[in-house]
Amino acid sequence: MQLTGLDLLFWAAGLGAHLMLLCVLLIRRRFRDFPIFTLFILSNIGRTVALFLVQLYGNKTSYFYTYWSLAILDTVLRDIQFRRPE
């Protein structure tokens, strides 16, 4: 699976934005107030790195299963984060 330069630019920009947000959460110690959100950002960073490595060294099938497995984790974290207390 080959990516164009624009694809790689968008991928790197998204990773950079998540890293900057994580730095802000850590430097200002806001991770204590928003632990689930911080975990969500960490999972996005991990997902980006994992998918890039699978894309680089794997095949389409391994990318497919990795993508959808991590999408389940993403959905669970979003559900926990946006669940309203009853």
C-alpha positions in Angstrom: 0.0 0.0 0.0 1.7 3.2 -1.2 0.9 6.6 0.3 1.4 9.9 -1.5 3.3 12.7 -0.1 0.0 14.5 0.8 -1.2 11.4 2.7 2.0 11.3 4.7 1.7 15.0 5.4 -1.8 14.7 6.8 -0.8 11.7 8.8 2.2 13.5 10.3 0.2 16.7 11.0 -2.5 14.7 12.9 0.2 13.0 14.9 1.9 16.3 15.6 -1.3 17.9 16.8 -2.0 15.0 19.2 1.5 15.2 20.5 1.1 19.0 21.1 -2.2 18.4 22.9 -0.6 15.7 25.1 2.2 18.1 26.0 -0.2 20.7 27.0 -2.2 18.2 29.2 1.1 17.1 30.8 2.8 20.4 31.3 -0.3 22.1 32.8 -1.1 19.0 34.8 -4.6 18.8 33.3 -4.4 15.0 32.9 -5.5 14.9 36.5 -8.7 16.7 35.7 -9.3 14.8 32.4 -7.9 11.3 32.7 -10.2 9.7 30.2 -9.5 12.4 27.6 -5.8 12.0 28.2 -6.1 8.3 27.7 -8.0 8.9 24.5 -5.3 11.2 23.2 -2.6 8.6 24.1 -4.6 5.9 22.3 -4.8 8.1 19.2 -1.1 8.6 19.2 -0.5 4.8 19.7 -3.0 4.0 16.9 -1.3 6.4 14.5 2.1 4.9 15.1 0.8 1.3 15.0 -1.1 1.9 11.7 1.9 3.6 10.2 4.2 0.7 11.0 1.6 -1.9 9.8 1.2 0.1 6.6 5.0 0.2 6.1 5.8 -3.4 6.9 2.6 -5.3 6.7 0.0 -6.0 4.0 -3.5 -4.9 3.3 -5.1 -7.7 5.4 -3.0 -7.0 8.5 -3.7 -3.2 8.1 -7.5 -4.0 7.8 -7.6 -6.0 11.0 -5.3 -3.6 12.9 -7.4 -0.7 11.8 -10.8 -2.2 12.9 -9.4 -3.6 16.1 -8.2 -0.2 17.1 -11.5 1.3 16.0 -13.2 -0.7 18.7 -10.9 0.7 21.3 -11.6 4.2 20.0 -15.3 3.6 20.2 -15.1 2.3 23.8 -13.0 5.3 24.9 -15.4 7.8 23.3 -18.3 6.1 24.9 -16.7 6.3 28.3 -15.6 9.9 27.8 -18.9 11.3 26.6 -21.2 9.2 28.9 -23.2 11.5 31.1 -23.6 10.6 34.8 -27.0 9.5 35.7 
